[in-house]
Amino acid sequence: MKLKLTLSALALSLASLSAQAQTEIQWWHSMGGALGEWVNDHAKDFNASQTQYKVVPTFKGSYDESMTAAIAAFRAGNAPHILQVFEVGTATMMASKGAIVPVGKVMADAGVKFEPKNYVQAVAGYYTAPNGQMLSFPFNSSTTVFHYNKDAFKAAGLDTEKPPKTWPEVALAAAKLKASGHKCPFTTSWVSWTQLESFSAWHNTEFASKGNGMRGMDARLTFNSPLHVRHIENLANMSKTGLFVYKGRGNAADATFVSGECAMTTGSSALYGNIKRNAKFASGISTLPYYPDVAGSPQNTVIGGASLWVMSGKKADEYKGVAQFFAHLSKPEVDARSHQRTGYLPLTPASFEMTEKSGFYKQNPGTDVSVEQMIRKTTEKSRGIRLGNFVQIRTVNDEELEQVWAGKKEPKEALDAAVKRGNEQLDRFQKANK
């Protein structure tokens, strides 16, 4: 009996030593609900695949909140190893040279094979510096798509397999949905992203000068063009007649689509996971609407979602753990499962091909829309948007467009004001990072 107790104690002691020997990797993220479970599963899978490292994911609130918390933690000397930052924070992180370690350097120093060219270029290019060095890991990249409620379409006498492809068709479908009793025919989440940023790229039109900020910090906003004014005027008219219902900032509108309250929405491709899990109706995914009379449209949409940044000031062994984790996330089978589960874009062509060969796209029509929109050939006007103080610029856009939806400002007046106020934010960023 004593021998058994001694062996048990020894086993417990060894297990304890093994646990203590693991190097912990702190990962701060902003994924809640079903996506939070997805993040936790990534950590569990990696932790179970080896014994040397333990990734510890921690939800730190919204993207804004987690970024603010990480900055404070960095100044206090206790930043996480990995920080998830949404795409509008990219320019800010790029300018924070002392706070981050480029992911390309992390992988090279750890001796882990890493080829940026193996990643989807429309995604990897956004997180790559002018010198060709990849700065962050493109973990959860999304783009804007059109979601619609097939049950609501059927009730309104609309063809469930032919969603509207153009903005005039969206208005016509909304009118039929309203006539059938729907109180929220169309809504949208992330208004600046969907109706100004992606709208611009989709129509091969500038959102800002200097290649939308890709070629320098001295960019200027240009989204008060006649095309932009025309589009916001059309949305304003739809709002006045009850065809478009504004549901708030950020992703507030997502819940109204998933619940069935709103029948059509433009939003993130990553809403797919929530719809699949929680919607009580048949749904469909289509491309972002466009104006057919605009030459060169549709072009391609721009990146959304977030990437993983590696914070500085950590030990070499800890960075090796980060590199191993990123290598794990890059495995085609791991990435393909993520893409199919969430609606986020695949990281690599290999995982896209794996998903295609599995028959997933045929079994789930529309799930390849986001990929098709992003892998089209990009132009300088559609490669992406990378601006300083982009978070503040989006807030300005929300504020000005809310004046339009409330009938307090004309579209041109609001867009002119948004451009003026946004350029002031760009000036501040440029001065702070000279």
Secondary structure, DSSP 8 states (H G I E B T S, - for coil): -HHHHHHHHHHHHHHHHHHHHSEEEEEEE---HHHHHHHHHHHHHHHHH-SSEEEEEEE-SSHHHHHHHHHHHHHHT---SEEEEEGGGHHHHHH-TTTEE-HHHHHHHHT----GGGS-HHHHGGGB-TTS-B-SEEEEEE-EEEEEEHHHHHHTT--TT----BHHHHHHHHHHHHHTT-SEEEEESSHHIIIIIHHHHHTT--SBHHHHTTT-TT--B-TTSHHHHHHHHHHHHHHHTTSB----STTHHHHHHHTTSEEEEEEEGGGHHHHHHH-SS-EEEE---B-TTSTT-S-----EEEEEEEESS--HHHHHHHHHHHHHHHSHHHHHHHHHHH----SSHHHHHHHHHTTHHHHSTTTTHHHHHHSS---TTTS----TTHHHHHHHHHHHHHHHHTTSS-HHHHHHHHHHHHHHHHHHHHHHT-
